[in-house]
Amino acid sequence: MASSSALASTRQPFIWDDALIRRYDLSGPRYTSYPTAVEFDPHYPLNEMAQAAARSRASGRPLSLYTHLPFCAHLCYYCACNKVITRKRDKAMPYVERLLKEAAMQARLFGADRPVRQLHWGGGTPTFLPQEVMAHLMAGYGELFNLQRDEERDYSVEIDPREVDQDTLPALWDLGFNRISLGVQDLNPGVQKAVNRIQPREMTEAVLSEARRLGFRSINLDLIYGLPHQTPESFAETLEAVIEMAPDRLSVFSYAHLPDRFYPQTRILADTLPTPQQKLTILHNTINRLLEAGYEYIGMDHFARPDDSLAVAQRAGRLHRNFQGYTTHSDCDLVSLGVSAIGQTDDAYFQNNHDLPAWEAAIDAGQLAITKGVNLTRDDRIRRWVIGQLICQFRLDRQQFADQWGENPDRYFADELRRLQPMMRDKLISDDGRALQVLPAGRLLIRAICQLFDLYRKEGANQRFSRII
């Protein structure tokens, strides 16, 4: 692989530089929140969450409603999600009844009349739920919350094509979903066998075609690089097939092999994994090919077509990031339901118990199952805004900062600007006096740039995070 090559799309130049990647490819957060989840207080009081919800209700902001559905019929060996592997579909209804009990408690706290602009079912495998159970859950939400039916809503669901029959997508469409994300990971049969996820290309294409016919928009496909038996050549073949399918969005994630933390990964033999250099080659080639195919690099594993709402929002400076990744709904407070789910208001985060029996026991007792959380200081909110600007817009405008926070950015971030100097010399970021601008070589290393504004990382405590690349 060449030491440096320039890649370009019409709007987003991109430079790959091996030397800079070696220098800055350390570990660090993905910044789906700030402060990150490792800073959450494990003894967060429920009354403080209730107070945060009351402040949220008083704000009148719209809501985003997330539901974690942990059930999967099959075990994918790479998976690090909070899940329950079972073939017993009758487990779904008791879980859903508890979700509705939890939703009733949350609706009382947050306010039932606030418009739900964004709704997402994740997992696990949401389509594990029988269709009558999905309908029961959505009907219950409709009674408890102000669900929307207008074109501006963003109601999405994660789809495992192996768990889709001829009625699934029409049923989801009728329930109000208008966007889907398909798990693919890799189309190579040898890789699929090694990770216990047999999913022929024709299966994925059939779901994608049916979704388009029904009217689903911003359809996303998930890929993972770094899986067993992958090579740059094999992944390039998968990528060509995916480009032919022409999804609106693509997420290309790096597999982190951590068998000590995630037991299913013990089924994957380390010597079958691509080398670190092969992984870099796969990523380099993937970015190059997707830009060449007309996709825009949104940031941190995500690509979108120029006319997709994510790309449009980024160009307009309206892109946002939360626990579901990049989003166009920056004005929503996040109500999260189900085991391990994380909620968010303007000044607090709170997380449900990771343990399913413990979550069930709390709900059965008529209590919320929140076990962790953090209240944000003003400094937390300022730094979250700055990191959000950098990670979403690749830019930090001084006047916009001053207008938003009533602070002089050069005084407030004097130490951070001093520590940015090596990155400026390396041309990761520039400063013309009006704004910090992430440069083409810095886009891939945006997590390293953001860490300089992270007060909790100043001591270098990054051991709990994945590598940046």
Buried (B, 14 or more C-beta within 10 A) or exposed (E): EEEEEEBEBEEBBBBBBBEBBEBBBBBBBBBBBBBBBEBBBEEBEBEBBBBBBBEBBEBEBBBBBBBBBBBBBBBBBBBEBBBBBBEEEEBBBEBBBBBBBBBBBBBEBBBBEBBBBBBBBBBBBBBBBBBEBBBBBBEBBBEBBBBBEEEEBBBBBBBBBBBBEEEBBEBBBEBBBBBBBBBBBBBBEEBBEBBBBEBEBEBBBBBBEBBBEBEBBBBBBBBBBBBBBBBBEBBBEBBEBBBEBBBBBBBBBBBBBEBEEBEBBEBBEEEEBBEEEBBBBBBBBBBBBBBEBEBBBBBBBBBBBBEBBBBBBBBEEBBBBBBBBBBBBEBBBBBBBBBBBBBBBBBBBBBBBBBBEBBBEBBEEEEBBBBBBBBBEEEBBBBBBBBBBBBBBBBBBBEBBBEBBEEEBEEBBEEBBEBBEEBBEBBBBEBEEEBBBBBBBBBBBBBBBBBBBBBBBEEEEBEEBBBBB
